[in-house]
C-alpha cells in the first residue's frame, strides 16, 4: 500500500487517478472540515463534525445539525 506524501496530503490515497485540480479541491475541503470550529450556541471553539451534517460541541455538550462540511460564520 503506497503512503501519502507531503505534496498530495490526504488526496495521496487516490494515487495517479482523478487529476491534480480535483485532488487539490478535495484537500482544501478536508482540511477545513477537520479543524475545531466555533459553536453557534456558546461561541467557543469546540465543535467537531461527527458525520454528514451532524456536529457536536464538547464545551456546551450540544449536538446539532448544520451544513455538511463546515459551519458558516453567520449561522445562528
C-alpha positions in Angstrom: 0.0 0.0 0.0 1.6 3.3 -1.0 1.8 6.1 1.5 0.7 9.6 1.0 3.4 12.3 0.5 3.6 15.8 1.9 2.8 17.3 -1.5 -0.5 15.4 -2.0 -1.6 15.4 1.7 -4.9 13.5 2.2 -5.5 13.1 -1.5 -2.5 10.8 -1.8 -4.8 7.9 -1.2 -6.0 8.2 -4.8 -2.6 7.7 -6.4 -2.4 8.7 -10.1 -6.2 8.9 -10.6 -8.6 11.9 -10.9 -6.1 14.8 -11.7 -4.3 17.5 -9.7 -7.1 20.1 -9.6 -9.7 17.7 -8.3 -7.4 16.4 -5.6 -6.4 20.0 -4.6 -10.0 20.9 -4.1 -10.6 17.8 -2.0 -7.6 18.6 0.2 -9.0 22.2 0.8 -12.4 20.8 1.9 -10.9 18.1 4.1 -8.5 20.5 5.9 -11.4 22.9 6.6 -13.8 20.3 7.9 -11.4 18.6 10.3 -10.5 21.7 12.4 -12.4 22.6 15.5 -14.9 25.3 14.7 -16.9 28.0 16.6 -20.0 26.8 18.3 -23.1 28.8 17.3 -24.5 28.4 20.9 -21.6 29.1 23.3 -19.3 30.9 20.8 -16.2 28.8 21.8 -14.0 26.6 19.6 -15.0 23.1 20.3 -17.3 21.9 17.6 -16.3 18.8 15.7 -18.0 17.0 12.8 -19.4 13.6 13.7 -20.8 12.7 10.3 -22.5 14.4 7.3 -24.3 17.5 8.8 -24.1 16.3 12.4 -22.0 18.4 14.7 -21.1 18.2 18.4 -19.8 20.9 20.8 -17.6 19.5 23.6 -17.8 22.7 25.6 -21.6 23.0 25.9 -22.3 19.4 25.0 -24.8 20.2 22.3 -25.4 18.1 19.3 -27.0 19.8 16.3 -27.5 19.6 12.5 -26.0 22.1 10.1 -24.0 22.3 6.9 -22.3 19.2 5.6 -18.6 20.0 5.6 -18.0 23.2 7.7 -20.0 25.7 9.7 -20.8 29.2 8.3 -19.8 32.2 10.4 -23.2 33.9 10.1 -25.2 30.9 11.2 -27.5 31.2 14.3 
